[in-house]
């Protein structure tokens, strides 16, 4: 097989709608890193499209995750608007050490329980791996809605897990997206840290 044949096969496996969702999510995360409230418009559109993509890939945890993300995007929009109205900007906050341990333990328990449910009651592909991405992302999205700096550490972990998962399922556009999202998460962490230092809570 020539390199041309490999490239043609690679492109044949890609879905245009997956590409649209990837672009929307990239714009969303770039705007989150900049603490722009406009991130939510792109986030809502992206999660709706990705819900469809993951349903057809039988990644049910990720599909249901998009529904949860839709709810959290609406909730986060309300929270960010409130912070912006009160202070003139979206203020970055942090978790205490004790609460970090509670969140970490909660994620581990949620992964075990959700992975077991998906493994036992569905034909989900890679149920525990998928659950790890889903539950880490749920926690990250919640902390993002509450403007907590630690959301970026969880997004970094979720992105690393996602890169391998989507490669295993031949979702190449989505895998490439998560490579870019990993870079954006690192950049977002740096930006939010800088904002935190300028205006400590």
C-alpha positions as CSV (number, residue, x, y, z in Angstrom):
1,X,0.0,0.0,0.0
2,X,1.4,3.4,-1.0
3,X,1.3,6.5,1.1
4,X,-1.3,7.9,-1.3
5,X,-3.5,4.9,-0.6
6,X,-3.1,5.3,3.1
7,X,-4.0,9.0,2.9
8,X,-7.1,8.2,0.8
9,X,-8.2,5.5,3.3
10,X,-7.6,8.0,6.1
11,X,-9.8,10.6,4.5
12,X,-12.5,8.1,3.5
13,X,-13.0,7.3,7.2
14,X,-13.6,11.0,8.1
15,X,-17.0,12.5,8.4
16,X,-17.7,16.1,7.3
17,X,-20.1,16.6,10.3
18,X,-17.3,15.4,12.6
19,X,-15.1,18.1,11.1
20,X,-17.7,20.8,11.7
21,X,-18.1,19.7,15.3
22,X,-14.3,19.7,15.7
23,X,-14.0,23.3,14.5
24,X,-16.8,24.5,16.8
25,X,-15.2,22.9,19.8
26,X,-11.8,24.4,19.0
27,X,-13.3,27.9,18.8
28,X,-15.2,27.2,22.0
29,X,-12.1,26.2,24.0
30,X,-10.0,29.1,22.6
31,X,-12.7,31.5,23.8
32,X,-12.9,29.7,27.2
33,X,-9.1,30.2,27.6
34,X,-9.6,33.9,26.9
35,X,-12.5,34.0,29.4
36,X,-14.9,35.2,26.7
37,X,-18.5,34.5,27.4
38,X,-19.1,33.9,23.7
39,X,-17.5,30.5,24.2
40,X,-21.0,29.2,25.1
41,X,-22.5,29.8,21.7
42,X,-19.9,27.6,20.0
43,X,-20.0,25.1,22.8
44,X,-23.7,24.5,22.6
45,X,-23.5,23.9,18.8
46,X,-20.5,21.6,19.2
47,X,-22.0,19.3,21.8
48,X,-25.2,18.9,19.9
49,X,-23.3,17.7,16.8
50,X,-20.9,15.6,18.7
51,X,-23.8,13.8,20.4
52,X,-24.8,12.6,17.0
53,X,-21.3,11.5,16.0
54,X,-20.7,9.5,19.3
55,X,-24.1,7.8,19.0
56,X,-23.1,6.4,15.6
57,X,-19.7,5.4,16.9
58,X,-21.4,3.5,19.8
59,X,-19.5,5.6,22.3
60,X,-22.6,6.0,24.5
61,X,-20.8,7.5,27.5
62,X,-19.5,10.3,25.3
63,X,-23.0,10.6,23.7
64,X,-24.7,11.1,27.0
65,X,-21.8,13.3,28.1
66,X,-22.8,15.8,25.3
67,X,-26.4,16.0,26.8
68,X,-24.8,16.8,30.1
69,X,-22.5,19.3,28.5
70,X,-25.5,21.0,26.9
71,X,-27.1,21.5,30.3
72,X,-23.8,22.7,31.9
73,X,-23.2,25.1,29.0
74,X,-26.5,26.8,29.7
75,X,-25.7,26.8,33.5
76,X,-22.2,28.1,32.9
77,X,-23.5,30.9,30.7
78,X,-25.7,32.1,33.6
79,X,-22.8,31.8,36.1
80,X,-20.3,33.6,33.8
81,X,-22.8,36.4,33.1
82,X,-23.4,36.9,36.8
83,X,-19.6,37.1,37.5
84,X,-19.2,39.5,34.6
85,X,-22.1,41.7,35.8
86,X,-20.7,41.9,39.4
87,X,-17.0,42.5,38.6
88,X,-16.8,43.6,35.0
89,X,-14.9,40.4,34.1
90,X,-15.0,36.6,34.5
91,X,-13.1,36.0,37.8
92,X,-10.9,33.0,38.2
93,X,-11.2,31.1,41.5
94,X,-9.5,28.0,43.0
95,X,-10.5,24.9,45.0
96,X,-9.0,24.3,48.4
97,X,-6.7,21.2,48.9
98,X,-9.3,19.2,50.7
99,X,-11.9,19.8,47.9
100,X,-9.4,18.7,45.3
101,X,-9.1,15.3,47.0
102,X,-12.9,15.0,47.2
103,X,-13.2,15.8,43.5
104,X,-10.5,13.2,42.6
105,X,-12.2,10.5,44.7
106,X,-15.5,11.3,43.2
107,X,-14.1,11.0,39.7
108,X,-12.6,7.6,40.4
109,X,-15.9,6.3,41.9
110,X,-17.9,7.7,39.0
111,X,-15.6,6.1,36.4
112,X,-15.9,2.7,38.1
113,X,-19.7,2.9,38.4
114,X,-20.4,4.3,34.9
115,X,-17.9,1.9,33.2
116,X,-19.6,-1.0,34.9
117,X,-23.1,0.1,33.8
118,X,-21.9,0.6,30.2
119,X,-20.1,-2.7,30.2
120,X,-23.0,-4.6,31.7
121,X,-26.1,-3.1,30.1
122,X,-24.9,-1.9,26.6
123,X,-22.7,-2.9,23.7
124,X,-20.5,0.1,24.3
125,X,-17.0,0.0,22.8
126,X,-14.2,0.3,25.4
127,X,-16.6,1.1,28.3
128,X,-14.1,1.9,31.1
129,X,-11.9,3.9,28.9
130,X,-14.9,5.8,27.5
131,X,-16.2,6.3,31.1
132,X,-12.8,7.7,32.2
133,X,-13.1,10.3,29.4
134,X,-16.7,11.0,30.2
135,X,-16.5,11.4,34.0
136,X,-13.2,13.4,33.9
137,X,-14.9,15.7,31.4
138,X,-18.0,16.0,33.5
139,X,-16.0,17.2,36.5
140,X,-13.9,19.5,34.3
141,X,-17.0,21.1,32.8
142,X,-18.6,21.6,36.2
143,X,-15.5,23.3,37.5
144,X,-15.3,25.4,34.4
145,X,-18.9,26.6,34.9
146,X,-17.8,27.6,38.5
147,X,-14.7,29.4,37.1
148,X,-12.3,27.1,39.0
149,X,-8.7,27.1,37.8
150,X,-8.5,23.3,38.4
151,X,-10.8,22.7,35.4
152,X,-7.8,22.9,33.1
153,X,-5.9,20.1,34.9
154,X,-8.9,17.9,34.4
155,X,-9.2,18.9,30.7
156,X,-5.6,18.1,30.2
157,X,-6.1,14.6,31.6
158,X,-9.4,14.1,29.6
159,X,-7.7,15.2,26.4
160,X,-4.8,12.7,26.9
161,X,-7.3,9.9,27.5
162,X,-9.4,11.0,24.5
163,X,-6.5,11.0,22.0
164,X,-6.0,7.2,22.5
165,X,-9.7,6.4,22.6
166,X,-10.6,8.1,19.4
167,X,-7.6,6.7,17.6
168,X,-8.7,3.2,18.7
169,X,-12.2,4.0,17.2
170,X,-10.7,5.5,13.9
171,X,-12.3,8.9,14.7
172,X,-9.3,10.6,13.2
173,X,-10.6,14.2,13.0
174,X,-11.7,13.9,16.6
175,X,-8.4,12.5,17.6
176,X,-6.6,15.3,15.9
177,X,-9.0,17.7,17.6
178,X,-8.1,16.4,21.0
179,X,-4.4,16.9,20.2
180,X,-5.1,20.5,19.5
181,X,-7.4,20.7,22.6
182,X,-4.6,19.4,24.7
183,X,-2.4,22.3,23.6
184,X,-5.3,24.7,24.2
185,X,-5.9,23.3,27.7
186,X,-2.2,23.9,28.6
187,X,-2.5,27.4,27.2
188,X,-5.8,28.0,29.0
189,X,-4.2,26.9,32.3
190,X,-1.4,29.4,31.8
191,X,-3.8,32.2,30.9
192,X,-6.1,31.6,33.9
193,X,-3.1,31.3,36.2
194,X,-1.9,34.7,35.0
195,X,-5.4,36.2,35.5
196,X,-5.5,34.7,39.0
197,X,-2.1,36.3,39.9
198,X,-3.3,39.7,38.7
199,X,-6.5,39.5,40.7
200,X,-6.2,36.9,43.6
201,X,-9.4,35.9,45.3
